[in-house]
Amino acid sequence: MNFIEKKTCLNTIRFFANEKPQLKKYKYEKFSTNYFLPENPERKGVGGLRLKNFFKKSFRNKPLISVVTPNLKSNTLEESILSVLRQEYENIEHIVVDGDSGQKTLDLIEKYENHIDYWVSEKDYGLWDGWNKGLKLATGDYVGILDSTTTFDKDAISILIKYINQNSDADFIFGSIRKDNKIYTGFRPNDITLRFNIYPSCVISFFIKLESLKKLGLYNTKYKINADYDLIYRMIVKHKMKGVTTKGNEIFGSFGETGISKNYNFFQRLSAEIRVRYDNGQNLLIILYIFFGRCYKELFKTFRNFNIHFLNKN
C-alpha cells in the first residue's frame, strides 16, 4: 500500500493518499461526487484537510469509510467528532455539514480542523438537504450518517469492516444500536409491506456502498419527515438491494435525541408514511389496510387509556 500515515489528537492512526486521487465514476449515477462544494456567498465557514491538500483513498484490504455528520445547534457535536477520532480503523473520512449554528459551533469545528476531511457551515433547506450535501462529498467505498446527537462506540468501524470483509456482495450493513438502555438490532425486509420500523436507525447504524447509493439516489427532500423511509423502501422494494445486520452484541453506538417525527402527531406521521408508499407505487388496497388498521389501533389505545384514567380517578 502506498500511503501517508498520521496520528490524530487521540493517538489513533489515519491513512492519507500520497496524491489527490481521481474520483470514481460509476455506470449508473443519480448524483455526482465532488471534493468541494461550489462557492456560496452566504457561507459562514469552510475548511478541513482537503483544503490543505490531504486526501483519502481506498487501499488494498483497507476500504475507505466515509462518515457524514450533519449538525444544527447540537450541544453534543464535539462528542460525535471525538467518537470518530477514537476509531482504531485507519482509513476513515469524516465530513461535517453544519446548517449555520453560529460562531460557537464554528470555533468548535475549527478546533478539530486537522482531523476533519471537509467541513462547511451554511444555511440549508432542511434536514435532508444537509444529509444530501454531505453524501455528495463522500468518496469512500461505504458511507454512513453519524448525526451530531449520536456517538460511535470505540470499535464501531472495526465491526463494520468485519462485516464488509465477510459480505462482499452486500449493498448495505445495519449495525445494532443502544438507546435508553435498550439494544435495537435486526433487519426485517419482508415486513416493509406493512411497517417501516424494520431496522435500527439511519443515523448511526446504516452504511451503504457508495456504488449502490449512486444507483439508488439521494434522500428525497420533498418529504419533511419520512425521506429515510422512502430511501429504504426504494432500496429494498424497487432496487432489490441486499443487506446484512450485525449481532445484538455488536453495537455501533448510542442513539441520541435526533429525529423530527417526534414533533408531529399520529395523523401527520401516518399521512407522511402513506404518501411515501403511494408515491412508490405500493398496492392501493394494502395502503388502505395500513391506514384504517393504524387508525383503529390508535382509537382503541386512546379509548383504553381513557378508561384506565377514569377508573383510577374513581
Secondary structure by P-SEA (a helix, b strand, c coil): cbbbbbbccccbbbbbbccccccccccccccccccccccccccccccccccccbbbbbcccccbbbbbbbbccccaaaaaaaaaaaccccbbbbbbbbccccaaaaaaaaaaccccccccccccccaaaaaaaaaaaccccbbbbbccccccccaaaaaaaaaaaacccccbbbbbbccccbbbbbbbcccccccccccccccccccccaaaaaaaccccccccccaaaaaaaaaccccccccccccccccccccccccccccccaaaaaaaaaaaaaaacccaaaaaaaaaaaaaaaaaaaaaaaaaaaaaac
